[in-house]
Amino acid sequence: MKPVSLGKTTRPTLAGVLPRDRLYKLLDRARACPVVWITGPPGAGKTTLVASYLESRKLPSLWYQIDEGDADVATFYYYLGLAAAEYQKSAKDSLPVLTPEYHAGLSTFTRRYFQALFHRLKSPFSLVFDGYQDVPAQSALHLVMRDALSEIPPGGSVIFISRSDPPASMARLRANRAMEVVGWNDLRLTQEESNAIARKRGRKLSTEALEKLYNKTQGWAAGLILMLEQAGIDETLGEPQDLSTPQLVFDYLAGEIFQKSDSRTQELLLNTPYLSQMTAAMAEELTGHADAGAILAHLYQNNYFVSLKQAQPEPVYQYHPLLREFLLSRAAETLGKGRRIELQRASAAMLEAIGQVSEAVALLRETGDWSSMVQVIDRHGATLLDQGRSETLAQWVEAMPKDAAQQHPWALYWLAASRLPVAPRESRLLYEQTFERFSAQPEPDVKGLLLSASGAMDAILYELDDFSLVDRWIPVLDKLAREYPQLMTGGVDARVASSMFISMVLRQPQHRDLEYWVDRAYRASRASPDPNLRMSVEPLVAISIIWAGHYPKAWAVIEGMQHLAQSANVSPFQLTKLKTVETMYYMLTAMHEPCLKAMQEGLDIERTAGVHVLSSQLLAYGAGGALGAGKLDVAEQLLQQLADLPATTPRFDRCLNHLFSAWAGILRQDTLRAYQEQKLALRMAVEVGCPYFEVMCRVMSAQVLFACGEQRKASEHLEQVHNIARHIRNHLLEFMTLINYGHLALEYGRPRSGMKALQYALELGKPRNYITFPCWNPAMMAAVCAHALEAGIETDYVKGLIRRRGLKPASSMAAGERWPWPFRIHTFGQFNLLKDDQPLTFTGKAQRRPLGLLKALIAYGGNRVREEQLSEALWPRIDGDSAHRSFTTTLHRLRKLLGEDRALLLQEGRLTLNPQYFWVDTWAFEQITAETDRLLKGPREKIDETRLTQLAERTLALYAGPFIAGDTDESWYISPRERLRNRFVRAMGEIGHYWQQAGRWEKAVDYFQRSLEADNLAEGFYRHLMLSYRQLGRNAEAVDIYQRCRKTFSAVLSVEPSSETTAIYESLLQQP
């Protein structure tokens, strides 16, 4: 038997209906309001009126018959979506189903849903809800309707048909005159309408009889038809003894008529009331009579309380509720219990076959056939969950007696599955109970064991509260999967593989089979044609790869999902998952603008759809991206939104919030805040039981404790997390841990262990192109990179990292010449300006003044130099205002020439070369000579000769000649030039003298010779060189040095060497 398109969403087909022009005109006027409520007792002709009105006015309409199942609003949305799809078959996208993630934002979901629905219907239209009295008073459907009705566009109308008045939730509509109520007084047949119906049914009654008939029925259409039928049988107008309710009246009259019907009709009616709707074939099969369909057609055509709906592939019949109640009561009176149960079971099988599963379950519940009921639930449970109808699924199981449910583990399984989205802890306990029940069977149901164990893991993961609980299940599920590979197919394989790999990623990332389960889940996902199923698994696959630090592989998975997201009917929740993964990926690859963009897109999708399941993670990873980029104000705004999330936010997400708040505290140097937040984050990470998060939180704790001066405690955290990172074989976490450990060791005077950690970290990071990590601290990284460059560790990688992350040292003194400075300036010998290690070339004289300003700034030290001092040097002959204008213009031109406004800082009338952008040889030179002076002033036995040699080499390398040697026409060069020359002479003289005192004459000769090459007018170098040669017994070379000194002084200065120098020369001549 093929499924039949639902009579639930099909407008009744009319036969022999009297047009009621009076009420049609009333409805025309009523439809000026967007909502029309038609209320009256059963049998008042409400449904017939609306159906005939729509037909007479040729109004496009969508018909929906409400029943008790619609109390689960997910059921309502599912069937309404089917009706919309049937109405507009050309639509590319179907309307969404109400899956659990939408429940928190039901109002938003409702508004968006009905906006889309009304757009499809196109005005003018009518949307009809028939039988609204069947909605329970406590159902959320009333609130859904309240929100839905606010979206009705001009020209559209919603018509409710109900036995009762509008609910309280619609009171505002009545108060605002947005609803018109058509009541029983309007619906009552007039005398004329009653007479017309009598004539139409072929009853020739006298005027007196017609008046008597009308007085007895009081305009009640059902009563009129029954009494007319009775009159047609025995030509009398019977009168029931009890007129207190329409049902009693109907039962009396219908009983009279039923008794006088032929046996075939009676048999049909008594055998089919258990069918909420039926096709002719169903009636024929159930009764065994080939003419059953013809009897139904006769009842319909003669308007005997049987309606017809043109469903596909064949029409369906429905008994009027009054008739069905009568027939059920009559069947209970006349049929034996065995026959009734037989009919109920047969009817249930037929209803299930045509897709009326809820009705089938209800019948089986009445019979107490729990085994058959569980089989039906098992066959359709997964489908109901896909449709978002978990509440309906739970109601089915909960309708069973507890002892019956306990005897059927699959019933418990589906109850657990239905509770997963709304009560994961309850779901977990039910899954555990289910697993025990399956295990206790004489022959264990292995499929049940696999799925219940998988479900228990999913509930633990869904709760995001304590991942340690999966430790019990991972070996259980792994053992079952390996022992019963024949069951690991299709949906079972996908479920189990997904549960296993996510559990391992979050709880046991060190598991030897992690990659096996990730690959298995990924393959199972890609084999599915359902994009939503794939989008539920593949983002988690991407996360597992991202967390492992395999970014190119992760991006390949993300690109696949981005393509998949273009498919029709991908749910907003799955799209939000993709955006969450993108946000995390961009955060961990330092792509901060795309990170914030993906975060905002994800939040926009959630806001539009009314889904807020992933808001906290989107905000957290967006905040992480902003923190990594140094956009602290943006990060703080996002963290504030995180802090405003409800207390029900999972502990996993709250841990992220506290972690990133501690990160913000460290970057803002708010140590107290950072300390408080990291304590909360670490506690939650340990409680959640996620090693990845514990590593991040302990690294953050180490940074905070370092800032507090707690060296030992900080080291303990880092040693602990390094062991975790190595144990789980996670290179990214190991990289992050070693960087932090190396920095701490170097800061606390443990250079050997610090450099060893840095070398290992950078060797890990280089091939994987790591350029960031959670809790990134740019000041710390700048110091680490400076050490690495100084030691020659992975210099190309380190320079690339510095450039890509825009790292800036605290000052030029904090980083050496190897640092990839944006600008380098060489002033010794000749002036040379480099940008990104490439010479900046200039043509003509246009740049003379800007470069003159730069030279003057350096000459005066480069730090907070007064504007007046610079103006006096550059424009000595013009007044103050003109000089200021010249200064401002020249500074603007210099900034434009450099292409970086932040390179020059003007504050309070003082100009500074930004030390984070410039390396200047004079700064490095002064730093080195100052260190040389400090070193040589210490106790001789404590002088580090290796370091002294390094300082000598750097001094000689830097001092390539006089300060800005080529510019001789500016007087303000003279003082800094002489000052720097004197520092050079003094430093190299002291170094050479140290080696003389140490008896290292050859070394002294080398340094004095090379010093003379830099400054051939430093007479002290000549003298020390002559003395050193004399000590080495190389008097001839000493004499040559004197002659060289004499010629140089005569040619350049027109003077003779000093008497002290000459005395050394003369002593050399006296020696044999």
C-alpha positions, 0 to 999 in steps of 0.5 A: 500500500502506497503512502497517500498525500495527507487528507490533513492538508487537503481541502474537502471536496464538496457534493450537494452543498447549498450555496449560502450567499448570506454567509459568503457576503459576511465572510467577504466583509470579515476578510477585511480583517487578517484573521477570521474565527468561525466558531459553532457547535459540531455539525453546524456546517463550519467546514462546509461553509469555508470550503464552499466559500473558497470555491465560490470566490476562487480564492487560492488557499492552503488547508490544514486540519488540526488534530491532537498531534499538533500539540507538538509544534514540530509536528505542526510545522512538519505537516504545514511544510508538506502542505506548502511543498504540495501547494508550490511544487516549483519551489527550490527550497522546502520550509524548515522543520522545527528541530530542537536547536530552534526551540529556544528561539521559537518566536523568531523561527515562527516569524521567519517561517510564516514570512516564507510561507506567506511569500509562497502563497502570494496575496490574495490567499486564505490559510485555513486551520480546521478543528482548532478546538483540538489544540490542548490549552497548554500547547505552545501552538497557541503562542506560535499562532500569535506570532504567525498571525502578526506576519500576515501580508496585505490581501492575505487572511487566516481562517480558523474553524473551531467549536470554541472561542478564540484562545486568550493568546489571541485576545489582542487581535480582537482588541485591535480589531484584527480578528472578525468572529463568525459565531453560532448565531451567524452560522444557524440556518435560516428558515429559508436555508433550511427549506432549501436544503430539504428541497435539495435532498428531495424531501417534499414536506408541507409548510407546517412540517418545514416550520416544525423541522426548523423549530426542532433543529434551531438552524443546526445543519447536522440535526436538519440532515438527520431528521430529513433522512429519518423523515425520508425513511418513515415519513415522521419527524422523530425527537430525541429525549435528551437535547443537552448536547449535539452529540446526544442528539446526533447519536439518537438520530444516527442510531435511528437511521443506522438501524434502518440502513442495509446490512452492507452499509452497517457492516462498512460503518462498524468495521471502519471507524478506527480509520481516521481517514481511508481510501476505497481500497482500504475500506474494501480490504478491511471489510472484504467487500468489493463494493465498500468504495461504492458505499463510501461514495454514496454516503459522500455524494448524499452528504451523509457526514462523510467528506472526500479529499482529493489526495494522491495517488487516490482520494481519501474519505473521512467521517465527520467527528460526530459520526465517527464518535457514534460509530466507535460507540456503536462498535464497542456495543455490538462487536466483540472484544476480539473482533474490535482488537482485530480491526484495530490492529488491521487498521493500524497496519493500514494507517502506517502503510499510508503514512498515518503513523501517529494514528497507527500508534494510538490504535495499538496503544488502545489494544495494548499490543506493546510489541507491535507498537514498539516495532512501529516506533522503531521503524519510524523513530529516526524519521520523527527525530529528523522531522524535529518531532522528538516530543511526539516520539517521547509521548508515544513511549511514555504512553506505554505502561512503565513495565511494558517499556522496561520489557522492550529496550527499543522503546527505552532507546527511542525515549532516550533519543527523544530526550537528547536535545532537551535533557541530555543528562536524562537521555544519558541515564536512559541510554545507560539503562537501555544498554543494560537491558540489551545486555541482559537479554539471553541473546544480546541485541548487538545493534541495540548495544552499539546504538545505545552506547553511541547514544550515551556518548552523544548525550555526554558530548551534547551536555558539554559538561563532563567528558570523562564520562565517555571513558567508560564507553570508548573501549566498550564501543571499540570492542563491539565494533571490532567483534561485529563488523557485519553490523557496522554498515550504513547508519550504524557505522556513521553513528558509531564512528561519529560518536567515537571520533568526537569522544576521542578528540575531546577526551582521549586525543592520545588514543592510538585509533583516533585517526582511524575513527576520524577517517571512518566517520568522514568516509561514512559522511561523504557517502551520504546524499543528505547535505544536512547529515554530512554537515552534522559530521564534517564540521567536527572532522574539521575541528579535530584536524584544526586542533591537531594543527594540520591546517592545510588538511583542515582547510580542504575539509572546510572548502568541501563544506563551503561547497556543500553549503550551497545545496538546497535545504541546508538547515541554518543550524548546519550553516552556523556549524560551518561558520563556527568552524571557519571562525575557529580556523581563522583564529588559529591561523591569524586571519583576523579579518576573515575570523570576525567576518565568519563570526558575524555571518554565523551570528546573523544566521542564528539571529535570523533563524532564531537559533542560538546554540552556537552563539557562545562559541562564535563569540569566543572564537571571534574574541580570540581572533580579535585578541590575537590581532591586538584589537582589544576593544573589539575583543572586550565587546565580544567578551561582554556579550559572552558574559551576558549569556544565560547561566544555562550555557554549558560549562565547556562554553563558559570555560572558553569565556573565562580563558579568553577573558584572562587572555584579555587581562594579560594583554591589558596588563590587568593582572588581577583580572587575568588571575581571577579569570584563569582560575575559573577557566582552569577549574572548568577545563579540569572539570570538563575533562578536555585535555586540549582545553586544559593545556590552553588554560594551564598555559594561560595560568603560566603566563598569569603566574609569570606576570605575578612573579610566581616563577616556580608555579608557572614552570610547574604548569608548563612542565605539566602541559608539555607532558600532556601535549607530548602524550597526545602527540599534538604538535600545535600544543607542544609548540605553544607550550615550548614557546612559553617555557622558553620565554619563562626560562630566558627571563629567569636567567636559564638561557641553556634550557630556554634556548633549547626549548625555543629551538625545539619549538621553532623546529616544530613550527617551521614545517607546519607554518605555525604563526599563532596559537591560543593565548598569543602574547605579542610582547612575549613573542617579540622577545622570543623571536629576538632571542631566536634571531640572536642565536641563529635559530630558524632565522628565515621562519622567525623573520617571516613570523615577525613580518606576518604577525607584525611583531614589534620589539619593546625597543630597538635595544630589545632586538638586535640587528637581525630583527626584520625591522621595517626601517633601517638607518645607517649613519656611520660613513654615509647616510643610508635608509632601507625599508624592508631591507631594500634601499629607498631611492630618491631622485632630485632635490625634492626629498632633501628637506624630509631627509634632513629632518630625519637626519637632524632627529637622529643627530639629537637622539631620536627620542622626544626631540623638541620641534623648536630644536629641529626647526632651529637646526633646519630653518635658522633664519625664519621666524617661529610661525613660518618655521612651524609651518615648514616643520609640519609640511616637512614632517608630512612629506617625511611620513609620506616618503616612509609610507608609515605614519606610525613610524614618527610620533609627534606628542606634545611638540616633541618628535620621536622615531618609533623604536618599534619600527626603526633600527638605527646604527647609532642606537645599536652602537651606543648600546654596545659601547655602554655594555662594553664600558660596564663589562670592563669596569667590573672585576677583571677575573669576572670579565667574559672574554667571549662576550668582550670579543663579540662586543668588539666585533659589533663595534667595528662592524657598526662604526664604518666612519664618521657620523653622516660623513657626507654632509659637511655643511650643517653645523649641528652634525659636528657635536653628535659626530664628535661624541660618537667618534669619542665613544668609538675611540674610547671603547676600542681603546679600552678593549685593545688595552685589556688584551695588552694587559692580558698579554694577548698582543696579537689580538691587541694588534688586530683590534688597533689595526682595524680601529685605525681603518675606521678612524685614522686620526685617533692617535691613541690607536697608533701609540697602542699599536706601536707598543704592541708591535714592540712587545712582539719584537716587530720594531720595523712594523712599529716604525712604519706605523709611526710614519703612517701616523705622521703622514696622515696628520700632516696631510689632514691636520697639518700637525705633527704627532704628539710628543708622547707618540714621538717618544715611543718612536724614538725609543724604537730607533734606539733599540738595536 
